Amino acid sequence: MGGGRRGALPAVLDLSRTASRGRGLPKPAFPVVANTFSYLWDRWVPPDAKAGLVARVAELAADLFPDELEDLWVRAGGERKRLKSGGRPHSRWLDAAHQADQGALADGLAGLVRELLASRPFNENLKQLAELLERQARR
């Protein structure tokens, strides 16, 4: 893939972050963001993309569910004892997302995102992440 597409993934993640913070994007931008993100993910996954997704899951989860990590983790099939007991929500969620990605959950990071989405079924950012992770798992 050409070099121009490599800069698109960070731009799409930035747009997603902006929308999740309530600043919103113009409605016509959502399909563009989703299509661009999907296109990039399906065709070219840079070495740091997985780390970026893990970080994005943690960021969204910390914003949306700062005090619900334990319950969501258990619902996703995880063992509560594997979770960090102290610290700020973002660092705890980041650790949990890394663990999920490394196999601590049977369905990995996708399983964790499915549980997040079950709690916030209308969240567009979670829908997009779930779709990307499910598509990646089918490969």
N, C-alpha and C positions, 0 to 999 in steps of 0.2 A: 504494500500500500504506500501511497505517496506520503511525503513528509507533512503535507498540509493536514492530513487527518489526525496525525499524532497530537496536534495541539487542540483538537476538538474535544477529546475526552475530558481534560481539565475544565474546559469551558462549559461543557454539559453538566459536570458535577457542580460547578459554581452556580449555574442557573438553577439547579435542583436545590441547592442550599438556600439561595435567595427566596425561592418559593416556599420552602419549608419554614422559613423564619417569618412568614406572614406578609412579606413585602409584595408577594405575588408577581406574576408575569402576565403580560397580555394573554388572553385566552388563546389567540392563534399560535402563541409560542409553545404551548404544551405539546401539541402533536409534533412539532418540529423537534423539540427536545427529545421526546420519546423515540421518534423515528431515527434521529441521529445517534442517540445512545444505543438503540437496538442494532443499528447498522454497524456501528463500531465494534460492539461487543461480539456480534456474530462473525465478523471478518478479521478482526485484529485485536488481540488481547496483549497489551504491553506487559512486560514483566511486573510492573508495579500496580497493575490494574486490580488484581485481587486484594492487595493491601489497601488500595483506595476504597474498594467496596467494603472491606471489613471496617475501615475507619468510618465510612459513610453510614453503615448500619449502626455502629456505636454512637455516632453523633445524633442520628435521628432518634434512636432509642433513648438516649440520655435526655433529649429535649422532650420527647413525648411521654416517656415512662420513667422519670428519674427515681421513683421509689418502688418500682414494680419488678425489678430484675429477678429476684428470687422466684416469685410466682410464675412469671413468664418462662423462666429457665426450666422449672419443673414441668410446666405444661408442655414444653418442647421436648421433654424426655431426659432432661439433664439431672444430675445429682447436685443437690444444694451445697454439699460439702466442697465441691470443686470451685465455688465462687469465692472471690476475694471478699473479706468481711468488712473492710474499712475503706475509706477513701471517698473521693468525689464520684458522683454518678457517671461522668464521662469515662474516668479511668476504670471503673468497675465494668461498665458496658464494653469498653474496648477489650479488656481482658476476656470477658465472656464471649465476645464475637470472635476473638482469636482462637479461643478454645473450641468454639463451635466449628470454626473453619478447619481446625486441626483434628476433628473427629470426636470431640467430647459429646456431641449430639449425633444420634444415628443419621439424621438427615442433614447434618452440617449446618452451615450458615443459612441455607435455604429453609431449613426447619425452624430456625429461630425467627427468621423474617416472616414465615407463615403465621407463627404465633403472634407476632407484633401486628400483622395485618388483621388477624382475627379480632384483636382488640380495637383496632381503628380501621374498619373495612373501607372507609371512604377516603383514606389518606392516599393521595396520588403518588407521593414519593415512595411509600411502602409498596404500593401496587407495582410500580415500575421496577423496584429492586426485586420483588418476589418473581416477577416475570423474567427478569434477566437471569436470576439464579436458577430458576426452574429450567429455562432453556439451556443454560450452561450444564446443568446436571444431566440433561438428556443426551449430551454429546458423547 
